[in-house]
Amino acid sequence: MKRILYPTDFSKASLNAFVYALKLAEVTKSELFVLHVYELPQLHMGGMPNTLKEVYDSIELENFENLKDQVPVLRKIADEHQLGHIKMSHILKHGDLIWAITNVVKAENIDYVVMGTKGASGLKETFLGSNTGSVITETEAIVIGVPEEATFKGIKNIVFTTRYREKDIIALKKVIKLANAFGAKVHCLYIKTPKSEVKDVVFQDWKLLFKDDEVVFHTVESSNVKEAILEFTEEYDVDLVAMLNYKRGFFEELFSQSLTQKLSFHVKVPLLALHENIL
């Protein structure tokens, strides 16, 4: 059985991502781990270890009670989407969020991490600048970042961006496997720029390799890769953007507010990032 990690701070953005985590758990027959992380304050009260322990114990108890209070909220969301049967385990950890996530990913052999984001206006700073961007680059699990304004309406179209490298083949196979679970079509997208050129024989080899899969190949000529991806996502009514772990700077620019403001499309589509080390 596969395992999904869902980190949450119980915000609107994270609760929205919970629906995606539940749906993913259903179609992949996975167990869902709910993670809440809190930080202990840096207190300096020399000579009073008992007092410090009491303070820390009080903070831990408060966060435990908060988690316990939120469990019925999560169960209600699951029941509203007819997903109350999904097996859930709850984990409470203190410390740095990224450390906690990477620690649980390793300890529990997590396959997917599903996280909420705060939407286009704050995506660069809150999603890619600090939390999810770091998880994408530092964990070997497949990470799905869900914008706050995304609404789960099924996964019917997945776009996989590629430069037709050998390692992209393995990544695409993983995306196809996920697409099959959802009954979705995969759009394999290559953005041809003045500086990039893929030989036709490579393109034909890929089409032959995936001839039995539900994959459609697209080539779009553009000097602006990020803008071309977003425009394609809007045109083809894409439900999930999948890509092999590019440098973080690419993610930041792809979802920056200045770019999305140029388009009628606003970032409401989840991003799936595959780490090279899992291939």
C-alpha positions as CSV (number, residue, x, y, z in Angstrom):
1,M,0.0,0.0,0.0
2,K,1.3,3.4,-0.9
3,R,1.5,6.2,1.6
4,I,0.6,9.9,1.4
5,L,1.7,12.6,3.7
6,Y,-0.6,15.6,4.2
7,P,1.1,18.4,6.2
8,T,-1.5,20.9,7.6
9,D,-1.7,24.0,9.7
10,F,-5.5,23.9,9.4
11,S,-5.6,27.0,7.2
12,K,-8.0,27.4,4.3
13,A,-5.2,26.6,1.9
14,S,-4.2,23.4,3.6
15,L,-7.8,22.2,4.1
16,N,-8.4,22.7,0.4
17,A,-5.4,20.5,-0.3
18,F,-6.9,17.8,2.0
19,V,-9.6,17.0,-0.6
20,Y,-6.8,16.3,-3.2
21,A,-5.0,14.2,-0.7
22,L,-8.1,12.2,0.0
23,K,-8.9,11.7,-3.7
24,L,-5.3,10.6,-4.4
25,A,-5.5,8.2,-1.5
26,E,-8.7,6.7,-2.9
27,V,-7.4,6.1,-6.5
28,T,-4.0,4.9,-5.5
29,K,-5.4,2.8,-2.6
30,S,-3.1,4.6,-0.2
31,E,-2.9,5.3,3.6
32,L,-3.0,9.0,4.5
33,F,-0.8,10.5,7.2
34,V,-1.9,13.9,8.6
35,L,1.1,15.9,9.9
36,H,0.8,18.9,12.1
37,V,4.1,20.7,13.0
38,Y,4.6,23.3,15.7
39,E,7.6,25.2,16.9
40,L,8.7,25.5,20.5
41,P,9.7,29.1,21.5
42,Q,13.3,29.9,22.4
43,L,13.1,30.5,26.1
44,H,16.1,31.5,28.2
45,M,15.3,31.1,31.9
46,G,18.6,30.0,33.4
47,G,18.5,27.9,36.6
48,M,14.8,27.1,36.2
49,P,14.7,23.8,34.2
50,N,11.4,22.7,35.9
51,T,9.7,25.9,34.8
52,L,11.0,25.5,31.3
53,K,9.7,21.9,31.1
54,E,6.3,23.0,32.4
55,V,6.2,25.7,29.7
56,Y,7.1,23.3,26.9
57,D,4.7,20.6,28.2
58,S,2.0,23.2,28.2
59,I,2.7,24.2,24.6
60,E,2.8,20.6,23.5
61,L,-0.5,19.9,25.2
62,E,-2.1,22.9,23.6
63,N,-1.0,21.8,20.2
64,F,-2.2,18.2,20.9
65,E,-5.6,19.6,21.9
66,N,-5.7,21.7,18.7
67,L,-4.9,18.7,16.6
68,K,-7.6,16.6,18.4
69,D,-10.1,19.4,17.9
70,Q,-9.3,19.5,14.1
71,V,-9.7,15.7,13.6
72,P,-13.6,15.9,13.4
73,V,-13.2,18.8,10.9
74,L,-11.1,16.6,8.6
75,R,-13.5,13.7,9.1
76,K,-16.4,15.9,8.1
77,I,-14.6,17.0,4.9
78,A,-13.9,13.4,4.1
79,D,-17.5,12.4,4.7
80,E,-18.8,15.3,2.6
81,H,-16.8,13.9,-0.4
82,Q,-17.8,10.3,0.3
83,L,-14.2,9.5,1.4
84,G,-14.8,8.7,5.0
85,H,-13.4,5.2,4.4
86,I,-9.9,6.5,3.8
87,K,-7.5,5.3,6.4
88,M,-5.9,8.2,8.3
89,S,-3.1,8.4,10.9
90,H,-2.2,11.6,12.7
91,I,1.3,12.8,13.5
92,L,2.2,15.7,15.8
93,K,5.8,16.9,15.7
94,H,7.6,20.0,17.0
95,G,10.5,21.6,15.1
96,D,11.2,23.0,11.7
97,L,8.5,22.2,9.1
98,I,10.8,21.1,6.4
99,W,12.8,19.0,8.7
100,A,9.7,17.4,10.1
101,I,8.3,16.6,6.6
102,T,11.6,15.1,5.3
103,N,11.9,13.1,8.5
104,V,8.4,11.6,8.2
105,V,8.9,10.9,4.5
106,K,11.9,8.8,5.3
107,A,10.6,7.2,8.5
108,E,7.2,6.2,7.0
109,N,8.4,5.5,3.4
110,I,6.1,8.2,2.0
111,D,5.3,8.1,-1.7
112,Y,3.5,11.4,-2.1
113,V,3.4,14.7,-0.2
114,V,0.3,16.8,-0.8
115,M,0.5,20.4,0.5
116,G,-1.6,23.5,0.3
117,T,-0.4,26.8,-1.1
118,K,-1.7,30.4,-0.7
119,G,-2.5,31.2,-4.3
120,A,-1.0,33.4,-7.0
121,S,-0.3,36.5,-4.9
122,G,1.7,34.8,-2.3
123,L,2.9,31.7,-4.1
124,K,6.5,32.7,-4.7
125,E,7.0,33.7,-1.0
126,T,5.0,31.2,0.9
127,F,4.8,28.2,-1.4
128,L,8.0,28.2,-3.5
129,G,10.1,30.5,-1.5
130,S,10.0,28.7,1.8
131,N,7.8,25.7,2.4
132,T,6.7,23.7,-0.6
133,G,9.7,24.8,-2.7
134,S,12.0,23.4,-0.1
135,V,10.1,20.2,0.2
136,I,10.3,19.8,-3.6
137,T,14.0,20.1,-3.6
138,E,14.8,18.3,-0.4
139,T,12.5,15.3,-0.3
140,E,12.5,12.3,-2.6
141,A,8.8,11.9,-2.5
142,I,6.5,13.1,-5.3
143,V,5.2,16.5,-4.1
144,I,1.9,18.0,-5.1
145,G,1.3,21.6,-4.3
146,V,-2.3,22.7,-4.3
147,P,-3.2,26.4,-4.7
148,E,-5.7,27.8,-2.3
149,E,-8.2,28.6,-5.1
150,A,-8.0,25.2,-6.7
151,T,-11.2,23.2,-6.7
152,F,-11.1,19.4,-7.1
153,K,-13.3,18.5,-10.1
154,G,-11.5,15.3,-11.0
155,I,-8.2,14.8,-12.8
156,K,-8.9,14.5,-16.5
157,N,-5.9,16.2,-18.2
158,I,-2.3,16.2,-16.9
159,V,0.4,18.1,-18.7
160,F,4.0,16.8,-18.4
161,T,6.7,19.2,-19.5
162,T,9.7,17.6,-21.1
163,R,12.9,18.3,-22.9
164,Y,13.0,14.7,-24.2
165,R,15.9,13.7,-21.9
166,E,16.3,10.1,-21.0
167,K,15.5,10.7,-17.3
168,D,12.2,12.3,-18.5
169,I,11.1,8.9,-19.8
170,I,11.0,7.4,-16.3
171,A,9.3,10.5,-15.0
172,L,6.7,10.3,-17.7
173,K,6.0,6.6,-16.9
174,K,5.3,7.6,-13.3
175,V,2.9,10.3,-14.4
176,I,1.2,7.9,-16.8
177,K,0.7,5.4,-13.9
178,L,-0.9,8.1,-11.8
179,A,-3.0,9.3,-14.8
180,N,-4.3,5.8,-15.3
181,A,-5.4,5.6,-11.7
182,F,-7.5,8.8,-12.3
183,G,-8.6,7.8,-15.9
184,A,-6.8,10.9,-17.2
185,K,-5.1,11.8,-20.4
186,V,-1.4,12.9,-20.4
187,H,-0.3,15.8,-22.6
188,C,3.5,15.6,-23.1
189,L,4.6,19.2,-23.7
190,Y,7.8,20.4,-25.3
191,I,8.5,24.1,-25.5
192,K,10.8,24.7,-28.5
193,T,12.9,27.8,-28.0
194,P,15.5,29.4,-30.3
195,K,18.1,27.9,-27.9
196,S,16.7,24.3,-27.8
197,E,16.4,21.8,-30.5
198,V,15.3,18.1,-30.3
199,K,16.1,15.9,-33.2
200,D,13.0,14.5,-35.0
201,V,14.3,10.9,-34.4
202,V,14.2,11.4,-30.7
203,F,10.6,12.7,-30.9
204,Q,9.6,9.7,-33.1
205,D,11.3,7.3,-30.6
206,W,9.2,8.7,-27.8
207,K,6.0,8.4,-29.8
208,L,6.8,4.8,-30.5
209,L,7.8,4.1,-26.9
210,F,4.4,5.4,-25.6
211,K,2.2,4.4,-28.5
212,D,0.1,2.1,-26.2
213,D,-0.5,4.8,-23.6
214,E,-3.0,7.6,-23.3
215,V,-0.4,10.3,-24.2
216,V,-0.7,13.1,-26.7
217,F,2.5,14.9,-27.8
218,H,2.6,18.6,-28.3
219,T,5.4,21.0,-29.5
220,V,4.9,24.7,-28.9
221,E,7.4,27.3,-30.2
222,S,8.0,30.1,-27.8
223,S,10.9,32.1,-26.4
224,N,9.2,32.3,-23.0
225,V,9.0,28.7,-21.6
226,K,7.1,29.7,-18.4
227,E,4.4,31.7,-20.2
228,A,4.0,29.0,-22.8
229,I,3.3,26.4,-20.1
230,L,0.7,28.5,-18.4
231,E,-1.0,29.3,-21.7
232,F,-1.1,25.6,-22.6
233,T,-2.5,24.8,-19.2
234,E,-5.4,27.2,-19.7
235,E,-6.1,26.2,-23.4
236,Y,-6.3,22.5,-22.6
237,D,-8.2,22.7,-19.3
238,V,-5.3,21.0,-17.5
239,D,-6.0,19.7,-14.0
240,L,-2.4,19.0,-12.9
241,V,1.0,20.2,-14.1
242,A,3.7,17.6,-13.8
243,M,7.4,18.2,-14.2
244,L,10.7,16.8,-13.2
245,N,12.4,18.7,-10.5
246,Y,13.8,21.8,-12.2
247,K,15.8,24.4,-10.3
248,R,13.7,26.3,-7.7
249,G,14.2,29.5,-9.7
250,F,12.2,28.0,-12.5
251,F,9.3,27.2,-10.2
252,E,9.4,30.7,-8.7
253,E,9.3,32.4,-12.1
254,L,6.6,30.0,-13.4
255,F,4.2,30.9,-10.6
256,S,5.2,34.5,-9.9
257,Q,2.4,37.0,-9.7
258,S,3.9,39.2,-12.4
259,L,3.7,36.4,-14.9
260,T,0.2,35.2,-14.1
261,Q,-1.1,38.8,-14.2
262,K,-0.3,38.9,-17.9
263,L,-2.7,36.0,-18.6
264,S,-6.4,35.6,-18.0
265,F,-5.4,32.4,-16.3
266,H,-4.6,32.6,-12.6
267,V,-2.8,29.8,-10.9
268,K,-5.5,27.4,-9.8
269,V,-3.9,24.2,-11.0
270,P,-1.9,21.9,-8.7
271,L,1.8,21.3,-9.5
272,L,3.3,17.8,-9.3
273,A,7.1,17.7,-8.9
274,L,9.1,14.5,-9.3
275,H,12.6,14.4,-7.7
276,E,15.3,13.0,-9.9
277,N,16.5,10.7,-7.1
278,I,13.2,8.7,-7.2
279,L,13.7,7.8,-10.8
